[in-house]
Amino acid sequence: MKRTISKEWLAGILLFVLVAAAIVSIVLNSIMQTRGLPPLGPLQPPLTKGASAPRFELESLTGEKVSLEQFKGKPVLIMFWSAG
């Protein structure tokens, strides 16, 4: 016996998926705001060879602000890792 799927059933599934995605998006943005993180935005294109790094400022492990500008003209190795 061949089963047919009604348009109403498909529309219901699509609506469920869209509502679920909206709820997940709201929850994730809420979590990011409570942790002081900026909202997700579009990804930046990768740098090309020889291009200057964009300006940025971060907090060191000791709590002081460190900017890339402080090391202008000096070799710099930047390592990113997750502590959590």
Distance bins in CASP14 RR format, pairs under 12 A and 6 or more apart:
PFRMAT RR
TARGET T0000
AUTHOR 0000-0000-0000
RMODE 2
METHOD distances of the structure
MODEL  1
3 9 0 0 0 0 0 1 0 0 0 0 0
4 10 0 0 0 0 0 1 0 0 0 0 0
5 11 0 0 0 0 0 1 0 0 0 0 0
5 12 0 0 0 0 0 1 0 0 0 0 0
5 13 0 0 0 0 1 0 0 0 0 0 0
5 14 0 0 0 0 0 1 0 0 0 0 0
6 12 0 0 0 0 1 0 0 0 0 0 0
6 13 0 0 0 0 0 1 0 0 0 0 0
7 13 0 0 0 0 0 1 0 0 0 0 0
7 14 0 0 0 0 0 1 0 0 0 0 0
8 14 0 0 0 0 0 1 0 0 0 0 0
8 15 0 0 0 0 0 1 0 0 0 0 0
9 15 0 0 0 0 0 1 0 0 0 0 0
9 16 0 0 0 0 0 1 0 0 0 0 0
10 16 0 0 0 0 0 1 0 0 0 0 0
10 17 0 0 0 0 0 1 0 0 0 0 0
11 17 0 0 0 0 0 1 0 0 0 0 0
11 18 0 0 0 0 0 1 0 0 0 0 0
12 18 0 0 0 0 1 0 0 0 0 0 0
12 19 0 0 0 0 1 0 0 0 0 0 0
12 20 0 0 0 0 0 1 0 0 0 0 0
13 19 0 0 0 0 0 1 0 0 0 0 0
13 20 0 0 0 0 0 1 0 0 0 0 0
14 20 0 0 0 0 0 1 0 0 0 0 0
14 21 0 0 0 0 0 1 0 0 0 0 0
15 21 0 0 0 0 0 1 0 0 0 0 0
15 22 0 0 0 0 0 1 0 0 0 0 0
16 22 0 0 0 0 0 1 0 0 0 0 0
16 23 0 0 0 0 0 1 0 0 0 0 0
17 23 0 0 0 0 0 1 0 0 0 0 0
17 24 0 0 0 0 0 1 0 0 0 0 0
18 24 0 0 0 0 0 1 0 0 0 0 0
18 25 0 0 0 0 0 1 0 0 0 0 0
19 25 0 0 0 0 0 1 0 0 0 0 0
19 26 0 0 0 0 0 1 0 0 0 0 0
20 26 0 0 0 0 0 1 0 0 0 0 0
20 27 0 0 0 0 0 1 0 0 0 0 0
21 27 0 0 0 0 0 1 0 0 0 0 0
21 28 0 0 0 0 0 1 0 0 0 0 0
22 28 0 0 0 0 0 1 0 0 0 0 0
22 29 0 0 0 0 0 1 0 0 0 0 0
23 29 0 0 0 0 0 1 0 0 0 0 0
23 30 0 0 0 0 0 1 0 0 0 0 0
24 30 0 0 0 0 0 1 0 0 0 0 0
24 31 0 0 0 0 0 1 0 0 0 0 0
25 31 0 0 0 0 0 1 0 0 0 0 0
25 32 0 0 0 0 0 1 0 0 0 0 0
25 39 0 0 0 0 0 1 0 0 0 0 0
25 40 0 0 0 0 1 0 0 0 0 0 0
26 32 0 0 0 0 0 1 0 0 0 0 0
26 33 0 0 0 0 0 1 0 0 0 0 0
26 39 0 0 0 0 0 1 0 0 0 0 0
27 33 0 0 0 0 0 1 0 0 0 0 0
27 34 0 0 0 0 0 1 0 0 0 0 0
28 34 0 0 0 0 0 1 0 0 0 0 0
28 35 0 0 0 0 0 1 0 0 0 0 0
28 37 0 0 0 0 0 1 0 0 0 0 0
28 39 0 0 0 0 1 0 0 0 0 0 0
28 40 1 0 0 1 0 0 0 0 0 0 0
29 35 0 0 0 0 0 1 0 0 0 0 0
29 36 0 0 0 0 0 1 0 0 0 0 0
29 37 0 0 0 0 1 0 0 0 0 0 0
29 38 0 0 0 0 0 1 0 0 0 0 0
29 39 1 0 1 0 0 0 0 0 0 0 0
29 40 1 0 0 1 0 0 0 0 0 0 0
29 41 0 0 0 0 0 1 0 0 0 0 0
30 36 0 0 0 0 0 1 0 0 0 0 0
30 37 0 0 0 0 0 1 0 0 0 0 0
30 39 0 0 0 0 0 1 0 0 0 0 0
31 37 0 0 0 0 1 0 0 0 0 0 0
31 39 0 0 0 0 0 1 0 0 0 0 0
31 40 0 0 0 0 0 1 0 0 0 0 0
32 38 1 0 0 1 0 0 0 0 0 0 0
32 39 1 0 0 1 0 0 0 0 0 0 0
32 40 1 0 0 1 0 0 0 0 0 0 0
32 41 0 0 0 0 0 1 0 0 0 0 0
33 39 1 0 0 1 0 0 0 0 0 0 0
33 40 0 0 0 0 0 1 0 0 0 0 0
35 84 0 0 0 0 0 1 0 0 0 0 0
44 51 0 0 0 0 0 1 0 0 0 0 0
44 53 0 0 0 0 0 1 0 0 0 0 0
44 54 1 0 0 1 0 0 0 0 0 0 0
44 56 0 0 0 0 0 1 0 0 0 0 0
45 51 0 0 0 0 0 1 0 0 0 0 0
45 54 0 0 0 0 0 1 0 0 0 0 0
46 53 0 0 0 0 0 1 0 0 0 0 0
46 54 0 0 0 0 0 1 0 0 0 0 0
47 53 1 0 0 1 0 0 0 0 0 0 0
47 54 0 0 0 0 1 0 0 0 0 0 0
52 68 0 0 0 0 1 0 0 0 0 0 0
52 69 0 0 0 0 0 1 0 0 0 0 0
52 72 0 0 0 0 1 0 0 0 0 0 0
52 73 0 0 0 0 0 1 0 0 0 0 0
52 76 0 0 0 0 0 1 0 0 0 0 0
53 67 0 0 0 0 0 1 0 0 0 0 0
53 68 1 0 0 1 0 0 0 0 0 0 0
53 69 0 0 0 0 0 1 0 0 0 0 0
53 71 0 0 0 0 0 1 0 0 0 0 0
53 72 0 0 0 0 0 1 0 0 0 0 0
53 73 0 0 0 0 0 1 0 0 0 0 0
53 76 0 0 0 0 1 0 0 0 0 0 0
53 77 0 0 0 0 0 1 0 0 0 0 0
53 78 1 0 0 1 0 0 0 0 0 0 0
54 67 0 0 0 0 0 1 0 0 0 0 0
54 68 0 0 0 0 1 0 0 0 0 0 0
54 69 0 0 0 0 0 1 0 0 0 0 0
54 78 0 0 0 0 0 1 0 0 0 0 0
55 67 1 0 0 1 0 0 0 0 0 0 0
55 68 1 0 0 1 0 0 0 0 0 0 0
55 69 1 0 0 1 0 0 0 0 0 0 0
55 70 0 0 0 0 0 1 0 0 0 0 0
55 71 0 0 0 0 0 1 0 0 0 0 0
55 72 0 0 0 0 0 1 0 0 0 0 0
56 65 0 0 0 0 0 1 0 0 0 0 0
56 66 0 0 0 0 1 0 0 0 0 0 0
56 67 1 0 0 1 0 0 0 0 0 0 0
56 68 1 0 1 0 0 0 0 0 0 0 0
56 69 0 0 0 0 1 0 0 0 0 0 0
56 70 0 0 0 0 0 1 0 0 0 0 0
56 71 0 0 0 0 0 1 0 0 0 0 0
56 76 0 0 0 0 0 1 0 0 0 0 0
56 78 0 0 0 0 1 0 0 0 0 0 0
56 80 0 0 0 0 0 1 0 0 0 0 0
57 64 0 0 0 0 0 1 0 0 0 0 0
57 65 1 0 1 0 0 0 0 0 0 0 0
57 66 1 0 0 1 0 0 0 0 0 0 0
57 67 1 0 1 0 0 0 0 0 0 0 0
57 68 1 0 0 1 0 0 0 0 0 0 0
57 69 0 0 0 0 1 0 0 0 0 0 0
57 70 0 0 0 0 1 0 0 0 0 0 0
58 64 0 0 0 0 1 0 0 0 0 0 0
58 65 1 0 0 1 0 0 0 0 0 0 0
58 66 1 0 1 0 0 0 0 0 0 0 0
58 67 1 0 0 1 0 0 0 0 0 0 0
58 68 0 0 0 0 1 0 0 0 0 0 0
58 70 0 0 0 0 0 1 0 0 0 0 0
58 78 0 0 0 0 1 0 0 0 0 0 0
58 79 0 0 0 0 0 1 0 0 0 0 0
58 80 0 0 0 0 1 0 0 0 0 0 0
59 65 1 0 0 1 0 0 0 0 0 0 0
59 66 1 0 0 1 0 0 0 0 0 0 0
59 67 0 0 0 0 0 1 0 0 0 0 0
60 66 1 0 1 0 0 0 0 0 0 0 0
60 67 0 0 0 0 0 1 0 0 0 0 0
60 70 0 0 0 0 0 1 0 0 0 0 0
61 79 0 0 0 0 0 1 0 0 0 0 0
61 81 0 0 0 0 0 1 0 0 0 0 0
61 83 0 0 0 0 1 0 0 0 0 0 0
64 70 0 0 0 0 0 1 0 0 0 0 0
66 76 0 0 0 0 0 1 0 0 0 0 0
66 78 0 0 0 0 0 1 0 0 0 0 0
67 76 0 0 0 0 0 1 0 0 0 0 0
67 78 0 0 0 0 0 1 0 0 0 0 0
68 74 0 0 0 0 0 1 0 0 0 0 0
68 76 1 0 0 1 0 0 0 0 0 0 0
68 77 0 0 0 0 0 1 0 0 0 0 0
68 78 0 0 0 0 1 0 0 0 0 0 0
69 76 0 0 0 0 0 1 0 0 0 0 0
70 76 0 0 0 0 1 0 0 0 0 0 0
71 77 0 0 0 0 0 1 0 0 0 0 0
71 78 0 0 0 0 1 0 0 0 0 0 0
END
